Amino acid sequence: MKSGYYAGIDIGTNGARLVIKDALMINKKEIESIEVQKVRIPLRLGVDVYNNNLVISEKRLIK
């Protein structure tokens, strides 16, 4: 692993999350990281499946 910025994205039916970290490799077995940014956006995509038998309704699409 190289030192630098790393990001992880988790997209589910209820929300999407993004985490960005600045990671520094201390040695081959130790990594130190600092959280740079964390964002969570509520999507509520699953609501349409249960209410309307739709995967994603028009009102939930970002235009």
All heavy atoms as TSV, in Angstrom:
chain	resi	resn	atom	element	x	y	z
A	1	MET	N	N	0.842	-1.186	0.000
A	1	MET	CA	C	0.000	0.000	0.000
A	1	MET	C	C	0.880	1.240	0.000
A	1	MET	O	O	1.822	1.345	0.754
A	1	MET	CB	C	-0.898	-0.013	1.231
A	1	MET	CG	C	-1.725	1.218	1.389
A	1	MET	SD	S	-2.754	1.102	2.864
A	1	MET	CE	C	-3.370	2.736	2.911
A	2	LYS	N	N	0.539	2.183	-0.827
A	2	LYS	CA	C	1.235	3.458	-0.867
A	2	LYS	C	C	0.550	4.448	0.059
A	2	LYS	O	O	-0.649	4.360	0.298
A	2	LYS	CB	C	1.215	4.035	-2.280
A	2	LYS	CG	C	2.065	3.320	-3.275
A	2	LYS	CD	C	1.922	4.041	-4.592
A	2	LYS	CE	C	3.089	3.783	-5.493
A	2	LYS	NZ	N	2.974	4.510	-6.753
A	3	SER	N	N	1.303	5.404	0.562
A	3	SER	CA	C	0.720	6.486	1.342
A	3	SER	C	C	-0.034	7.407	0.393
A	3	SER	O	O	0.319	7.554	-0.763
A	3	SER	CB	C	1.807	7.268	2.068
A	3	SER	OG	O	2.481	6.435	2.982
A	4	GLY	N	N	-1.113	8.033	0.884
A	4	GLY	CA	C	-1.886	8.952	0.052
A	4	GLY	C	C	-3.341	8.973	0.464
A	4	GLY	O	O	-3.711	8.482	1.525
A	5	TYR	N	N	-4.155	9.552	-0.388
A	5	TYR	CA	C	-5.583	9.669	-0.118
A	5	TYR	C	C	-6.306	8.427	-0.637
A	5	TYR	O	O	-6.031	7.959	-1.743
A	5	TYR	CB	C	-6.171	10.911	-0.796
A	5	TYR	CG	C	-5.725	12.195	-0.154
A	5	TYR	CD1	C	-4.677	12.931	-0.677
A	5	TYR	CD2	C	-6.359	12.665	0.988
A	5	TYR	CE1	C	-4.261	14.120	-0.092
A	5	TYR	CE2	C	-5.953	13.838	1.586
A	5	TYR	CZ	C	-4.907	14.562	1.044
A	5	TYR	OH	O	-4.507	15.716	1.640
A	6	TYR	N	N	-7.244	7.932	0.170
A	6	TYR	CA	C	-8.064	6.780	-0.198
A	6	TYR	C	C	-9.515	7.107	0.113
A	6	TYR	O	O	-9.807	7.826	1.062
A	6	TYR	CB	C	-7.626	5.528	0.573
A	6	TYR	CG	C	-6.297	5.008	0.114
A	6	TYR	CD1	C	-5.114	5.501	0.634
A	6	TYR	CD2	C	-6.228	4.036	-0.877
A	6	TYR	CE1	C	-3.884	5.035	0.194
A	6	TYR	CE2	C	-5.010	3.557	-1.322
A	6	TYR	CZ	C	-3.842	4.070	-0.782
A	6	TYR	OH	O	-2.639	3.605	-1.224
A	7	ALA	N	N	-10.428	6.579	-0.705
A	7	ALA	CA	C	-11.851	6.835	-0.514
A	7	ALA	C	C	-12.630	5.535	-0.576
A	7	ALA	O	O	-12.247	4.597	-1.265
A	7	ALA	CB	C	-12.368	7.792	-1.593
A	8	GLY	N	N	-13.717	5.515	0.169
A	8	GLY	CA	C	-14.637	4.390	0.135
A	8	GLY	C	C	-16.051	4.901	-0.065
A	8	GLY	O	O	-16.436	5.926	0.503
A	9	ILE	N	N	-16.806	4.215	-0.907
A	9	ILE	CA	C	-18.190	4.598	-1.192
A	9	ILE	C	C	-19.092	3.416	-0.883
A	9	ILE	O	O	-18.816	2.296	-1.300
A	9	ILE	CB	C	-18.372	5.006	-2.672
A	9	ILE	CG1	C	-17.469	6.188	-3.014
A	9	ILE	CG2	C	-19.832	5.339	-2.959
A	9	ILE	CD1	C	-17.447	6.524	-4.485
A	10	ASP	N	N	-20.162	3.693	-0.145
A	10	ASP	CA	C	-21.160	2.670	0.177
A	10	ASP	C	C	-22.510	3.200	-0.284
A	10	ASP	O	O	-22.964	4.240	0.191
A	10	ASP	CB	C	-21.176	2.404	1.683
A	10	ASP	CG	C	-22.312	1.489	2.110
A	10	ASP	OD1	O	-22.695	0.617	1.316
A	10	ASP	OD2	O	-22.811	1.652	3.236
A	11	ILE	N	N	-23.131	2.508	-1.236
A	11	ILE	CA	C	-24.445	2.924	-1.737
A	11	ILE	C	C	-25.436	1.823	-1.418
A	11	ILE	O	O	-25.276	0.683	-1.854
A	11	ILE	CB	C	-24.418	3.187	-3.250
A	11	ILE	CG1	C	-23.396	4.276	-3.574
A	11	ILE	CG2	C	-25.809	3.578	-3.753
A	11	ILE	CD1	C	-23.190	4.523	-5.036
A	12	GLY	N	N	-26.442	2.174	-0.640
A	12	GLY	CA	C	-27.480	1.231	-0.269
A	12	GLY	C	C	-28.848	1.769	-0.645
A	12	GLY	O	O	-28.968	2.797	-1.308
A	13	THR	N	N	-29.888	1.070	-0.225
A	13	THR	CA	C	-31.248	1.505	-0.556
A	13	THR	C	C	-31.692	2.681	0.293
A	13	THR	O	O	-32.610	3.401	-0.084
A	13	THR	CB	C	-32.253	0.358	-0.368
A	13	THR	OG1	O	-32.180	-0.089	0.973
A	13	THR	CG2	C	-31.979	-0.766	-1.327
A	14	ASN	N	N	-31.053	2.899	1.420
A	14	ASN	CA	C	-31.461	3.977	2.315
A	14	ASN	C	C	-30.574	5.208	2.199
A	14	ASN	O	O	-31.014	6.317	2.469
A	14	ASN	CB	C	-31.471	3.484	3.763
A	14	ASN	CG	C	-32.260	4.389	4.662
A	14	ASN	OD1	O	-33.258	4.948	4.254
A	14	ASN	ND2	N	-31.785	4.562	5.868
A	15	GLY	N	N	-29.324	5.047	1.821
A	15	GLY	CA	C	-28.431	6.188	1.752
A	15	GLY	C	C	-27.115	5.850	1.071
A	15	GLY	O	O	-26.820	4.693	0.784
A	16	ALA	N	N	-26.344	6.895	0.816
A	16	ALA	CA	C	-25.009	6.743	0.236
A	16	ALA	C	C	-24.019	7.431	1.156
A	16	ALA	O	O	-24.307	8.497	1.702
A	16	ALA	CB	C	-24.961	7.355	-1.160
A	17	ARG	N	N	-22.869	6.800	1.340
A	17	ARG	CA	C	-21.833	7.371	2.198
A	17	ARG	C	C	-20.504	7.404	1.454
A	17	ARG	O	O	-20.185	6.491	0.701
A	17	ARG	CB	C	-21.668	6.550	3.470
A	17	ARG	CG	C	-22.864	6.632	4.376
A	17	ARG	CD	C	-22.654	5.833	5.620
A	17	ARG	NE	N	-22.629	4.417	5.233
A	17	ARG	CZ	C	-22.553	3.418	6.087
A	17	ARG	NH1	N	-22.443	3.653	7.367
A	17	ARG	NH2	N	-22.557	2.172	5.671
A	18	LEU	N	N	-19.750	8.468	1.706
A	18	LEU	CA	C	-18.420	8.629	1.151
A	18	LEU	C	C	-17.486	8.980	2.288
A	18	LEU	O	O	-17.779	9.879	3.083
A	18	LEU	CB	C	-18.395	9.751	0.107
A	18	LEU	CG	C	-17.015	10.240	-0.341
A	18	LEU	CD1	C	-16.294	9.172	-1.154
A	18	LEU	CD2	C	-17.136	11.521	-1.130
A	19	VAL	N	N	-16.370	8.276	2.403
A	19	VAL	CA	C	-15.347	8.568	3.403
A	19	VAL	C	C	-14.020	8.702	2.674
A	19	VAL	O	O	-13.652	7.841	1.877
A	19	VAL	CB	C	-15.248	7.453	4.469
A	19	VAL	CG1	C	-14.130	7.749	5.446
A	19	VAL	CG2	C	-16.563	7.300	5.206
A	20	ILE	N	N	-13.312	9.805	2.931
A	20	ILE	CA	C	-11.986	10.030	2.360
A	20	ILE	C	C	-10.995	10.118	3.512
A	20	ILE	O	O	-11.222	10.839	4.484
A	20	ILE	CB	C	-11.940	11.324	1.529
A	20	ILE	CG1	C	-12.976	11.271	0.410
A	20	ILE	CG2	C	-10.532	11.560	0.975
A	20	ILE	CD1	C	-13.141	12.564	-0.333
A	21	LYS	N	N	-9.900	9.363	3.395
A	21	LYS	CA	C	-8.871	9.358	4.432
A	21	LYS	C	C	-7.499	9.599	3.807
A	21	LYS	O	O	-7.256	9.223	2.668
A	21	LYS	CB	C	-8.854	8.031	5.189
A	21	LYS	CG	C	-10.076	7.847	6.058
A	21	LYS	CD	C	-9.864	6.737	7.038
A	21	LYS	CE	C	-11.014	6.706	8.035
A	21	LYS	NZ	N	-10.713	5.866	9.170
A	22	ASP	N	N	-6.646	10.232	4.583
A	22	ASP	CA	C	-5.242	10.398	4.219
A	22	ASP	C	C	-4.480	9.333	4.996
A	22	ASP	O	O	-4.431	9.376	6.222
A	22	ASP	CB	C	-4.766	11.802	4.584
A	22	ASP	CG	C	-3.364	12.095	4.070
A	22	ASP	OD1	O	-2.801	11.246	3.356
A	22	ASP	OD2	O	-2.842	13.168	4.400
A	23	ALA	N	N	-3.919	8.366	4.306
A	23	ALA	CA	C	-3.252	7.232	4.949
A	23	ALA	C	C	-1.743	7.356	4.806
A	23	ALA	O	O	-1.232	7.739	3.754
A	23	ALA	CB	C	-3.732	5.926	4.334
A	24	LEU	N	N	-1.050	7.014	5.879
A	24	LEU	CA	C	0.404	7.031	5.900
A	24	LEU	C	C	0.897	5.682	6.377
A	24	LEU	O	O	0.522	5.216	7.451
A	24	LEU	CB	C	0.903	8.136	6.846
A	24	LEU	CG	C	2.411	8.222	7.066
A	24	LEU	CD1	C	3.124	8.566	5.768
A	24	LEU	CD2	C	2.726	9.258	8.129
A	25	MET	N	N	1.716	5.048	5.568
A	25	MET	CA	C	2.252	3.742	5.929
A	25	MET	C	C	3.473	3.936	6.833
A	25	MET	O	O	4.490	4.483	6.407
A	25	MET	CB	C	2.622	2.955	4.684
A	25	MET	CG	C	2.998	1.546	4.928
A	25	MET	SD	S	3.079	0.696	3.366
A	25	MET	CE	C	2.943	-0.962	3.922
A	26	ILE	N	N	3.343	3.513	8.093
A	26	ILE	CA	C	4.424	3.646	9.064
A	26	ILE	C	C	5.487	2.578	8.803
A	26	ILE	O	O	6.664	2.867	8.721
A	26	ILE	CB	C	3.885	3.523	10.508
A	26	ILE	CG1	C	2.739	4.511	10.748
A	26	ILE	CG2	C	4.990	3.680	11.524
A	26	ILE	CD1	C	3.105	5.960	10.605
A	27	ASN	N	N	5.066	1.337	8.707
A	27	ASN	CA	C	5.918	0.225	8.318
A	27	ASN	C	C	5.031	-0.805	7.628
A	27	ASN	O	O	3.872	-0.532	7.371
A	27	ASN	CB	C	6.684	-0.365	9.523
A	27	ASN	CG	C	5.759	-0.770	10.653
A	27	ASN	OD1	O	4.763	-1.451	10.422
A	27	ASN	ND2	N	6.067	-0.350	11.867
A	28	LYS	N	N	5.541	-1.988	7.350
A	28	LYS	CA	C	4.764	-2.972	6.580
A	28	LYS	C	C	3.521	-3.467	7.299
A	28	LYS	O	O	2.607	-3.991	6.676
A	28	LYS	CB	C	5.645	-4.164	6.213
A	28	LYS	CG	C	6.670	-3.837	5.167
A	28	LYS	CD	C	7.426	-5.058	4.727
A	28	LYS	CE	C	8.409	-4.692	3.635
A	28	LYS	NZ	N	9.102	-5.857	3.111
A	29	LYS	N	N	3.450	-3.313	8.611
A	29	LYS	CA	C	2.312	-3.822	9.367
A	29	LYS	C	C	1.472	-2.731	10.034
A	29	LYS	O	O	0.486	-3.031	10.694
A	29	LYS	CB	C	2.802	-4.788	10.447
A	29	LYS	CG	C	3.437	-6.039	9.887
A	29	LYS	CD	C	3.831	-6.984	10.975
A	29	LYS	CE	C	4.438	-8.242	10.400
A	29	LYS	NZ	N	4.808	-9.200	11.430
A	30	GLU	N	N	1.852	-1.474	9.870
A	30	GLU	CA	C	1.146	-0.405	10.576
A	30	GLU	C	C	0.814	0.747	9.628
A	30	GLU	O	O	1.682	1.234	8.900
A	30	GLU	CB	C	2.004	0.107	11.737
A	30	GLU	CG	C	1.289	1.060	12.648
A	30	GLU	CD	C	2.170	1.495	13.816
A	30	GLU	OE1	O	3.293	0.982	13.962
A	30	GLU	OE2	O	1.706	2.360	14.561
A	31	ILE	N	N	-0.447	1.153	9.672
A	31	ILE	CA	C	-0.918	2.268	8.848
A	31	ILE	C	C	-1.616	3.268	9.759
A	31	ILE	O	O	-2.435	2.905	10.596
A	31	ILE	CB	C	-1.907	1.787	7.763
A	31	ILE	CG1	C	-1.214	0.816	6.822
A	31	ILE	CG2	C	-2.475	2.969	6.990
A	31	ILE	CD1	C	-2.147	0.109	5.877
A	32	GLU	N	N	-1.292	4.521	9.586
A	32	GLU	CA	C	-1.954	5.593	10.329
A	32	GLU	C	C	-2.817	6.367	9.339
A	32	GLU	O	O	-2.388	6.632	8.209
A	32	GLU	CB	C	-0.908	6.522	10.945
A	32	GLU	CG	C	-1.496	7.595	11.825
A	32	GLU	CD	C	-0.399	8.443	12.455
A	32	GLU	OE1	O	0.489	7.872	13.108
A	32	GLU	OE2	O	-0.452	9.663	12.267
A	33	SER	N	N	-4.042	6.707	9.737
A	33	SER	CA	C	-4.916	7.436	8.816
A	33	SER	C	C	-5.646	8.558	9.543
A	33	SER	O	O	-5.925	8.474	10.731
A	33	SER	CB	C	-5.929	6.504	8.160
A	33	SER	OG	O	-6.847	6.028	9.105
A	34	ILE	N	N	-5.932	9.602	8.789
A	34	ILE	CA	C	-6.682	10.757	9.279
A	34	ILE	C	C	-7.894	10.920	8.376
A	34	ILE	O	O	-7.761	10.939	7.144
A	34	ILE	CB	C	-5.829	12.033	9.234
A	34	ILE	CG1	C	-4.598	11.883	10.128
A	34	ILE	CG2	C	-6.645	13.243	9.645
A	34	ILE	CD1	C	-3.587	12.991	9.954
A	35	GLU	N	N	-9.071	11.038	8.978
A	35	GLU	CA	C	-10.288	11.234	8.191
A	35	GLU	C	C	-10.316	12.660	7.652
A	35	GLU	O	O	-10.247	13.620	8.405
A	35	GLU	CB	C	-11.520	10.969	9.062
A	35	GLU	CG	C	-12.792	10.889	8.274
A	35	GLU	CD	C	-13.941	10.437	9.125
A	35	GLU	OE1	O	-14.017	9.231	9.432
A	35	GLU	OE2	O	-14.744	11.305	9.503
A	36	VAL	N	N	-10.388	12.789	6.346
A	36	VAL	CA	C	-10.383	14.091	5.690
A	36	VAL	C	C	-11.806	14.586	5.470
A	36	VAL	O	O	-12.123	15.750	5.720
A	36	VAL	CB	C	-9.634	14.011	4.334
A	36	VAL	CG1	C	-9.695	15.325	3.596
A	36	VAL	CG2	C	-8.198	13.569	4.551
A	37	GLN	N	N	-12.686	13.701	5.012
A	37	GLN	CA	C	-14.058	14.086	4.688
A	37	GLN	C	C	-14.989	12.902	4.873
A	37	GLN	O	O	-14.622	11.777	4.559
A	37	GLN	CB	C	-14.140	14.567	3.234
A	37	GLN	CG	C	-15.481	15.081	2.806
A	37	GLN	CD	C	-15.767	16.465	3.320
A	37	GLN	OE1	O	-14.877	17.288	3.372
A	37	GLN	NE2	N	-16.984	16.722	3.702
A	38	LYS	N	N	-16.178	13.179	5.371
A	38	LYS	CA	C	-17.221	12.151	5.497
A	38	LYS	C	C	-18.540	12.794	5.080
A	38	LYS	O	O	-18.912	13.845	5.590
A	38	LYS	CB	C	-17.308	11.661	6.938
A	38	LYS	CG	C	-18.321	10.549	7.137
A	38	LYS	CD	C	-18.489	10.222	8.610
A	38	LYS	CE	C	-17.718	8.987	8.935
A	38	LYS	NZ	N	-17.920	8.566	10.336
A	39	VAL	N	N	-19.221	12.146	4.136
A	39	VAL	CA	C	-20.486	12.673	3.618
A	39	VAL	C	C	-21.511	11.549	3.613
A	39	VAL	O	O	-21.209	10.427	3.214
A	39	VAL	CB	C	-20.320	13.214	2.173
A	39	VAL	CG1	C	-21.635	13.734	1.631
A	39	VAL	CG2	C	-19.253	14.280	2.113
A	40	ARG	N	N	-22.727	11.858	4.054
A	40	ARG	CA	C	-23.836	10.902	3.974
A	40	ARG	C	C	-25.023	11.599	3.336
A	40	ARG	O	O	-25.390	12.707	3.722
A	40	ARG	CB	C	-24.250	10.386	5.346
A	40	ARG	CG	C	-25.329	9.320	5.223
A	40	ARG	CD	C	-25.889	8.877	6.556
A	40	ARG	NE	N	-26.880	7.839	6.374
A	40	ARG	CZ	C	-28.118	8.024	5.937
A	40	ARG	NH1	N	-28.535	9.226	5.608
A	40	ARG	NH2	N	-28.954	7.016	5.798
A	41	ILE	N	N	-25.601	10.937	2.342
A	41	ILE	CA	C	-26.769	11.481	1.647
A	41	ILE	C	C	-27.901	10.468	1.761
A	41	ILE	O	O	-27.751	9.323	1.338
A	41	ILE	CB	C	-26.452	11.742	0.155
A	41	ILE	CG1	C	-25.302	12.730	0.033
A	41	ILE	CG2	C	-27.684	12.241	-0.584
A	41	ILE	CD1	C	-24.774	12.874	-1.367
A	42	PRO	N	N	-29.038	10.875	2.344
A	42	PRO	CA	C	-30.174	9.945	2.415
A	42	PRO	C	C	-30.815	9.803	1.030
A	42	PRO	O	O	-31.114	10.788	0.372
A	42	PRO	CB	C	-31.127	10.624	3.399
A	42	PRO	CG	C	-30.756	12.062	3.381
A	42	PRO	CD	C	-29.303	12.132	3.026
A	43	LEU	N	N	-30.984	8.567	0.574
A	43	LEU	CA	C	-31.563	8.321	-0.741
A	43	LEU	C	C	-32.983	7.779	-0.671
A	43	LEU	O	O	-33.813	8.111	-1.487
A	43	LEU	CB	C	-30.694	7.324	-1.528
A	43	LEU	CG	C	-29.281	7.752	-1.828
A	43	LEU	CD1	C	-28.517	6.618	-2.485
A	43	LEU	CD2	C	-29.269	8.979	-2.707
A	44	ARG	N	N	-33.216	6.901	0.271
A	44	ARG	CA	C	-34.534	6.276	0.464
A	44	ARG	C	C	-35.027	5.594	-0.806
A	44	ARG	O	O	-36.199	5.677	-1.167
A	44	ARG	CB	C	-35.549	7.300	0.964
A	44	ARG	CG	C	-35.147	8.092	2.177
A	44	ARG	CD	C	-35.308	7.379	3.472
A	44	ARG	NE	N	-36.721	7.097	3.684
A	44	ARG	CZ	C	-37.152	6.091	4.399
A	44	ARG	NH1	N	-36.306	5.291	4.976
A	44	ARG	NH2	N	-38.430	5.863	4.556
A	45	LEU	N	N	-34.154	4.907	-1.522
A	45	LEU	CA	C	-34.542	4.228	-2.757
A	45	LEU	C	C	-35.480	3.050	-2.499
A	45	LEU	O	O	-36.311	2.721	-3.335
A	45	LEU	CB	C	-33.294	3.725	-3.489
A	45	LEU	CG	C	-32.292	4.792	-3.922
A	45	LEU	CD1	C	-31.079	4.131	-4.539
A	45	LEU	CD2	C	-32.926	5.770	-4.866
A	46	GLY	N	N	-35.357	2.409	-1.361
A	46	GLY	CA	C	-36.173	1.252	-1.042
A	46	GLY	C	C	-37.645	1.566	-0.835
A	46	GLY	O	O	-38.493	0.684	-0.937
A	47	VAL	N	N	-37.974	2.825	-0.551
A	47	VAL	CA	C	-39.374	3.206	-0.329
A	47	VAL	C	C	-40.224	2.890	-1.547
A	47	VAL	O	O	-41.346	2.401	-1.433
A	47	VAL	CB	C	-39.469	4.709	0.026
A	47	VAL	CG1	C	-40.901	5.190	0.047
A	47	VAL	CG2	C	-38.800	4.978	1.359
A	48	ASP	N	N	-39.715	3.168	-2.736
A	48	ASP	CA	C	-40.473	2.912	-3.970
A	48	ASP	C	C	-40.731	1.430	-4.186
A	48	ASP	O	O	-41.786	1.043	-4.687
A	48	ASP	CB	C	-39.727	3.487	-5.179
A	48	ASP	CG	C	-39.654	4.999	-5.142
A	48	ASP	OD1	O	-40.586	5.617	-4.590
A	48	ASP	OD2	O	-38.676	5.553	-5.642
A	49	VAL	N	N	-39.806	0.595	-3.811
A	49	VAL	CA	C	-39.972	-0.851	-3.980
A	49	VAL	C	C	-41.137	-1.355	-3.143
A	49	VAL	O	O	-41.978	-2.117	-3.608
A	49	VAL	CB	C	-38.675	-1.602	-3.603
A	49	VAL	CG1	C	-38.898	-3.103	-3.644
A	49	VAL	CG2	C	-37.549	-1.200	-4.531
A	50	TYR	N	N	-41.216	-0.897	-1.913
A	50	TYR	CA	C	-42.260	-1.365	-1.007
A	50	TYR	C	C	-43.620	-0.720	-1.295
A	50	TYR	O	O	-44.652	-1.355	-1.156
A	50	TYR	CB	C	-41.861	-1.117	0.436
A	50	TYR	CG	C	-40.620	-1.861	0.816
A	50	TYR	CD1	C	-39.459	-1.183	1.144
A	50	TYR	CD2	C	-40.579	-3.255	0.809
A	50	TYR	CE1	C	-38.302	-1.869	1.477
A	50	TYR	CE2	C	-39.429	-3.944	1.132
A	50	TYR	CZ	C	-38.297	-3.253	1.469
A	50	TYR	OH	O	-37.151	-3.924	1.786
A	51	ASN	N	N	-43.624	0.532	-1.734
A	51	ASN	CA	C	-44.889	1.241	-1.955
A	51	ASN	C	C	-45.473	1.038	-3.349
A	51	ASN	O	O	-46.679	0.880	-3.504
A	51	ASN	CB	C	-44.714	2.742	-1.712
A	51	ASN	CG	C	-44.448	3.047	-0.260
A	51	ASN	OD1	O	-44.734	2.243	0.621
A	51	ASN	ND2	N	-43.887	4.204	-0.001
A	52	ASN	N	N	-44.634	1.058	-4.368
A	52	ASN	CA	C	-45.124	1.088	-5.752
A	52	ASN	C	C	-44.628	-0.062	-6.618
A	52	ASN	O	O	-44.888	-0.074	-7.811
A	52	ASN	CB	C	-44.694	2.400	-6.433
A	52	ASN	CG	C	-45.084	3.609	-5.639
A	52	ASN	OD1	O	-46.131	3.643	-5.012
A	52	ASN	ND2	N	-44.239	4.622	-5.656
A	53	ASN	N	N	-43.866	-0.992	-6.054
A	53	ASN	CA	C	-43.241	-2.069	-6.821
A	53	ASN	C	C	-42.349	-1.533	-7.937
A	53	ASN	O	O	-42.214	-2.143	-8.984
A	53	ASN	CB	C	-44.288	-3.029	-7.396
A	53	ASN	CG	C	-44.988	-3.805	-6.319
A	53	ASN	OD1	O	-44.396	-4.129	-5.289
A	53	ASN	ND2	N	-46.250	-4.098	-6.522
A	54	LEU	N	N	-41.762	-0.355	-7.722
A	54	LEU	CA	C	-40.831	0.242	-8.668
A	54	LEU	C	C	-39.421	0.189	-8.082
A	54	LEU	O	O	-39.252	0.215	-6.875
A	54	LEU	CB	C	-41.189	1.702	-8.947
A	54	LEU	CG	C	-42.552	1.962	-9.573
A	54	LEU	CD1	C	-42.832	3.451	-9.596
A	54	LEU	CD2	C	-42.597	1.410	-10.986
A	55	VAL	N	N	-38.448	0.131	-8.933
A	55	VAL	CA	C	-37.075	0.154	-8.436
A	55	VAL	C	C	-36.731	1.566	-7.971
A	55	VAL	O	O	-36.374	1.783	-6.837
A	55	VAL	CB	C	-36.085	-0.333	-9.506
A	55	VAL	CG1	C	-34.670	-0.247	-8.989
A	55	VAL	CG2	C	-36.417	-1.757	-9.911
A	56	ILE	N	N	-36.848	2.552	-8.856
A	56	ILE	CA	C	-36.588	3.953	-8.504
A	56	ILE	C	C	-37.620	4.816	-9.224
A	56	ILE	O	O	-37.777	4.724	-10.440
A	56	ILE	CB	C	-35.177	4.396	-8.933
A	56	ILE	CG1	C	-34.120	3.510	-8.278
A	56	ILE	CG2	C	-34.935	5.854	-8.570
A	56	ILE	CD1	C	-32.725	3.759	-8.774
A	57	SER	N	N	-38.320	5.653	-8.482
A	57	SER	CA	C	-39.311	6.528	-9.111
A	57	SER	C	C	-38.630	7.760	-9.703
A	57	SER	O	O	-37.493	8.079	-9.387
A	57	SER	CB	C	-40.368	6.962	-8.092
A	57	SER	OG	O	-39.786	7.812	-7.125
A	58	GLU	N	N	-39.340	8.459	-10.563
A	58	GLU	CA	C	-38.824	9.664	-11.218
A	58	GLU	C	C	-38.431	10.734	-10.205
A	58	GLU	O	O	-37.449	11.430	-10.382
A	58	GLU	CB	C	-39.875	10.238	-12.180
A	58	GLU	CG	C	-40.001	9.473	-13.470
A	58	GLU	CD	C	-38.816	9.669	-14.384
A	58	GLU	OE1	O	-38.246	10.773	-14.432
A	58	GLU	OE2	O	-38.456	8.713	-15.074
A	59	LYS	N	N	-39.211	10.885	-9.124
A	59	LYS	CA	C	-38.930	11.966	-8.156
A	59	LYS	C	C	-37.629	11.737	-7.381
A	59	LYS	O	O	-37.074	12.665	-6.832
A	59	LYS	CB	C	-40.093	12.130	-7.180
A	59	LYS	CG	C	-40.283	10.989	-6.207
A	59	LYS	CD	C	-41.459	11.240	-5.275
A	59	LYS	CE	C	-41.615	10.101	-4.316
A	59	LYS	NZ	N	-42.730	10.307	-3.417
A	60	ARG	N	N	-37.103	10.513	-7.365
A	60	ARG	CA	C	-35.864	10.239	-6.644
A	60	ARG	C	C	-34.623	10.361	-7.532
A	60	ARG	O	O	-33.519	10.323	-7.046
A	60	ARG	CB	C	-35.919	8.843	-6.028
A	60	ARG	CG	C	-37.049	8.747	-5.043
A	60	ARG	CD	C	-36.786	7.763	-3.960
A	60	ARG	NE	N	-37.994	7.563	-3.181
A	60	ARG	CZ	C	-38.358	8.346	-2.183
A	60	ARG	NH1	N	-37.625	9.348	-1.818
A	60	ARG	NH2	N	-39.486	8.099	-1.531
A	61	LEU	N	N	-34.817	10.517	-8.823
A	61	LEU	CA	C	-33.685	10.662	-9.726
A	61	LEU	C	C	-33.131	12.076	-9.625
A	61	LEU	O	O	-33.866	13.048	-9.564
A	61	LEU	CB	C	-34.109	10.392	-11.179
A	61	LEU	CG	C	-34.570	8.957	-11.460
A	61	LEU	CD1	C	-35.052	8.865	-12.898
A	61	LEU	CD2	C	-33.453	7.967	-11.210
A	62	ILE	N	N	-31.812	12.186	-9.615
A	62	ILE	CA	C	-31.156	13.500	-9.558
A	62	ILE	C	C	-30.986	13.977	-10.993
A	62	ILE	O	O	-30.448	13.282	-11.843
A	62	ILE	CB	C	-29.792	13.396	-8.859
A	62	ILE	CG1	C	-29.991	12.907	-7.436
A	62	ILE	CG2	C	-29.068	14.734	-8.887
A	62	ILE	CD1	C	-28.707	12.558	-6.727
A	63	LYS	N	N	-31.469	15.170	-11.250
A	63	LYS	CA	C	-31.400	15.708	-12.613
A	63	LYS	C	C	-30.492	16.895	-12.662
A	63	LYS	O	O	-30.272	17.604	-11.795
A	63	LYS	CB	C	-32.796	16.092	-13.098
A	63	LYS	CG	C	-33.690	14.882	-13.192
A	63	LYS	CD	C	-35.070	15.273	-13.616
A	63	LYS	CE	C	-35.950	14.026	-13.623
A	63	LYS	NZ	N	-37.298	14.304	-14.008
